[in-house]
Amino acid sequence: MTALSPLFDPQLWERMLTSPFMARSVIVAVLVGVSAPIIGTYLVQRRLSLLGDGIGHVSLTGVALGWLIGSWLGTADPGALAIPGAMVTAVAGSIIIEVVRRRGSATGDLALALLFYGGIAGGVLLMGLAGGSTGNLNSYLFGSIASVSWTDVWWTIALAVVLLGVGIGLRPALFSLTHDEEFATAQGLPVVALTMLVAITSALTVATAMRVVGVLLVSALMIVPVAVAQLFMPSFRSTMRLAQGLGLVVCVLGLVLSYIYPLSSGATIVVILIVIYFVAAGIQPSFARLRRR
């Protein structure tokens, strides 16, 4: 038996295509793959590629807070409130990060570092108070798309609709903001409000994608597809579209591979993206020469 033999097992493919949990997982993978790179495009343009990583750390406290509230309320599934809790703390954390960043003080980096580390420590502490263990956080740290419930699916659908509405519906205004903030101000755009909106939608993206790739890897899903698309696309809009397509394909591919082989879905998705980036960076000079000709 070779390592590739499961790929050609018709019974395995039949079980995968008829599996109820696989149906839930595919819905989540498609929505996350399409929506996460939209916000990532704006973050890359504003040179805030690591913002998603910072928000991910903060959202871990929200996950544990959701578990704690669920245990206090006596819910059948304490983890049912994990995503709402992550949303609240991620949004709050993103606003704090943006306020610190805009002030540009000398202690800004230190404040952000304290916020990031406090997010992880707070998550572990609150999970212990909720009667859980660090093992309950693993699926949120590294992603566990196979364990998503229909509640997670509905949350993901709602968040993806918001992200698509903001990212595409407000694209002209957000492009002006990310391209030249002074020009956006001169145009009369509400720069501060739009800046906060980008931060908040970044937080919602983290909450949407955490079950797919985990909070420690969510920034990669937001940023790497955009980095690949920028190597080949000449415009902002085409970059966003290619990044969305790449995110969709890689999320579904990573999900399928993690079903066939004993692999972590989140790590598989991120590794595939990084390999694609290095391959794309290698062929980009040749592609550029062909396009000039």
C-alpha positions in Angstrom: 0.0 0.0 0.0 1.3 3.4 -1.0 0.7 6.7 0.7 -1.5 7.7 -2.3 -3.6 4.6 -2.3 -6.5 6.1 -0.1 -7.0 8.7 -2.8 -8.1 6.0 -5.2 -10.4 4.2 -2.7 -14.0 4.6 -4.1 -15.5 3.5 -0.8 -13.6 6.1 1.1 -14.8 8.8 -1.3 -18.4 7.5 -1.0 -18.3 7.7 2.8 -16.8 11.2 2.6 -19.4 12.5 0.2 -22.3 11.1 2.2 -20.9 12.0 5.7 -23.1 14.5 7.6 -20.1 16.1 9.3 -18.4 16.5 6.0 -21.3 18.4 4.6 -21.1 20.8 7.6 -17.3 21.1 7.2 -17.5 21.8 3.5 -20.0 24.7 4.1 -17.7 26.2 6.7 -14.6 25.7 4.5 -16.1 27.4 1.5 -17.4 30.4 3.5 -14.2 30.9 5.3 -12.0 30.4 2.2 -14.0 33.1 0.3 -14.4 35.6 3.1 -11.1 35.6 5.0 -8.9 36.9 2.1 -11.3 39.8 1.5 -10.4 41.4 4.8 -6.8 40.2 4.4 -6.5 42.2 1.2 -7.1 45.4 3.1 -4.8 44.4 5.9 -1.9 43.7 3.5 -2.5 47.1 1.8 -2.3 48.8 5.1 0.8 46.8 6.2 -1.1 45.3 9.1 -0.5 41.6 8.1 0.0 40.5 11.8 -3.2 42.2 13.1 -5.1 38.9 12.6 -2.6 37.1 14.7 -2.9 39.5 17.5 -6.7 39.4 17.5 -6.5 35.6 17.4 -4.7 35.6 20.7 -7.3 37.9 22.3 -10.2 35.9 20.9 -8.9 32.8 22.9 -10.0 34.6 26.1 -13.5 35.0 24.5 -13.6 31.3 23.7 -12.9 30.4 27.3 -15.3 33.1 28.5 -18.1 31.5 26.4 -17.3 28.2 28.0 -17.4 29.7 31.5 -20.8 31.4 30.9 -22.1 28.2 29.3 -21.1 26.2 32.4 -22.7 28.9 34.7 -26.0 28.7 32.7 -25.9 24.9 32.8 -26.1 24.5 29.0 -25.9 21.0 27.6 -22.9 22.0 25.5 -20.7 24.6 27.2 -18.9 25.2 24.0 -22.0 26.5 22.3 -21.2 30.0 23.4 -17.5 29.8 22.5 -17.8 31.6 19.1 -20.1 34.4 20.4 -17.6 34.9 23.3 -14.7 35.0 20.8 -16.6 37.6 18.7 -17.1 39.9 21.6 -13.6 39.8 22.9 -12.0 39.9 19.4 -14.0 43.0 18.5 -13.0 44.7 21.8 -9.4 43.7 21.3 -9.3 44.9 17.7 -10.6 48.3 18.9 -8.0 48.5 21.6 -5.3 47.5 19.1 -6.4 50.2 16.6 -6.6 52.9 19.3 -3.0 52.0 20.4 -1.8 51.9 16.9 -3.3 55.3 15.9 -1.7 57.0 18.9 1.7 55.8 17.7 3.2 56.1 21.2 6.6 54.7 22.0 5.0 52.1 24.3 2.6 50.9 21.6 4.5 47.7 20.8 4.7 46.9 24.5 1.0 47.4 25.0 0.1 45.2 22.1 2.5 42.5 23.3 0.8 42.6 26.7 -2.6 42.3 25.1 -1.5 39.3 23.0 0.1 37.4 25.8 -2.8 38.3 28.2 -5.2 36.8 25.6 -3.6 33.4 25.8 -3.1 33.5 29.6 -6.7 34.7 30.1 -8.0 31.9 27.9 -6.2 29.2 29.9 -7.2 30.7 33.2 -10.9 31.1 32.3 -11.1 27.6 30.8 -9.8 26.2 34.1 -12.5 28.2 36.0 -15.1 26.8 33.6 -14.2 23.2 34.6 -12.4 22.5 31.4 -8.8 21.9 30.4 -6.3 23.2 27.9 -7.4 20.2 25.8 -10.7 22.0 25.2 -8.8 24.9 23.7 -6.8 22.8 21.2 -9.6 22.8 18.5 -9.7 26.6 18.7 -5.9 27.0 18.8 -5.1 24.8 15.8 -8.5 24.3 14.1 -10.8 21.3 14.1 -13.2 21.7 11.2 -14.3 18.1 11.5 -16.0 18.9 14.9 -18.1 21.8 13.7 -21.8 21.7 14.7 -24.8 23.1 12.9 -24.6 26.0 15.4 -21.1 26.7 14.2 -22.3 26.5 10.6 -25.1 29.1 11.2 -22.7 31.4 13.0 -20.2 31.1 10.1 -22.9 31.9 7.6 -24.0 35.0 9.4 -20.4 36.3 9.9 -19.5 35.5 6.3 -22.5 37.5 5.0 -21.3 40.5 7.1 -17.7 40.2 5.9 -18.7 39.9 2.2 -21.1 42.8 2.6 -18.5 45.1 4.2 -15.5 43.9 2.1 -17.2 44.1 -1.3 -20.0 46.6 -0.6 -17.6 49.3 0.8 -14.7 48.4 -1.4 -14.3 51.9 -3.1 -14.2 53.7 0.3 -12.0 51.1 2.0 -9.6 51.0 -1.0 -9.2 54.8 -0.7 -8.5 54.4 3.0 -5.9 51.7 2.5 -4.2 53.2 -0.5 -3.8 56.8 0.9 -5.4 57.8 4.2 -4.7 61.5 3.6 -6.4 61.4 0.2 -9.4 59.6 1.8 -9.6 62.4 4.4 -9.5 65.0 1.7 -12.4 63.2 -0.1 -14.5 63.7 3.1 -14.5 60.0 4.0 -15.0 59.1 7.7 -11.5 57.8 8.0 -11.6 57.0 11.8 -14.9 55.1 11.4 -13.7 53.2 8.4 -10.4 52.3 10.2 -12.4 50.9 13.1 -14.6 49.1 10.7 -11.6 47.3 9.1 -10.4 46.4 12.6 -13.8 45.1 13.6 -14.3 43.0 10.5 -10.8 41.6 11.0 -12.0 40.5 14.4 -15.1 38.9 12.9 -12.9 37.1 10.3 -10.9 35.6 13.1 -14.1 34.4 14.8 -15.3 33.0 11.5 -12.1 31.1 10.6 -11.0 29.8 14.0 -12.7 26.5 13.6 -11.0 25.9 10.2 -7.4 26.9 10.9 -7.3 27.9 14.5 -6.5 31.2 16.1 -2.8 30.6 15.9 -2.9 30.1 12.1 -5.8 32.3 11.1 -3.6 35.2 10.0 -2.0 33.0 7.4 -5.4 32.2 5.8 -6.1 36.0 5.6 -2.7 37.1 4.3 -1.0 34.3 2.3 -3.7 34.1 -0.5 -3.4 37.8 -0.9 0.4 37.7 -1.0 0.2 35.1 -3.8 -2.4 37.0 -5.8 -0.3 40.2 -5.6 2.5 38.5 -7.5 0.3 38.1 -10.6 -2.6 40.5 -10.5 -2.3 44.2 -11.6 -5.2 45.7 -9.7 -6.7 45.7 -6.3 -10.0 44.1 -7.4 -8.3 41.3 -9.3 -6.0 40.6 -6.4 -9.0 40.2 -4.1 -10.8 37.9 -6.5 -7.8 35.7 -7.0 -7.1 35.6 -3.3 -10.7 34.5 -2.7 -10.5 31.8 -5.3 -7.2 30.5 -3.9 -8.6 30.5 -0.3 -11.7 28.6 -1.4 -9.7 25.9 -3.3 -7.1 25.4 -0.6 -9.6 25.3 2.3 -11.6 22.5 0.5 -8.4 20.7 -0.5 -7.0 20.8 3.1 -10.4 19.5 4.4 -10.4 16.6 1.9 -6.8 15.7 2.7 -7.4 15.8 6.5 -10.3 13.4 6.0 -8.3 10.9 3.9 -5.1 11.1 6.0 -4.6 11.6 9.8 -3.7 15.3 9.4 -4.7 18.5 11.1 -7.0 20.5 8.7 -5.7 23.9 9.8 -2.0 23.0 9.5 -2.6 21.3 6.2 -4.3 24.4 4.7 -1.6 26.7 5.9 1.3 24.5 4.7 -0.4 24.2 1.2 -0.7 28.0 1.1 2.9 28.5 2.0 4.1 26.0 -0.6 1.9 27.7 -3.2 3.5 31.1 -2.3 7.0 29.9 -2.7 6.2 28.2 -6.0 4.4 31.4 -7.2 7.3 33.5 -6.1 9.7 31.3 -8.1 7.7 31.5 -11.4 6.6 35.1 -11.0 9.6 36.6 -12.8 9.0 34.4 -15.8 5.3 35.3 -15.8 6.1 39.0 -15.7 8.5 38.7 -18.7 5.8 36.8 -20.7 3.2 39.5 -19.8 5.5 42.3 -20.9 6.1 40.5 -24.2 
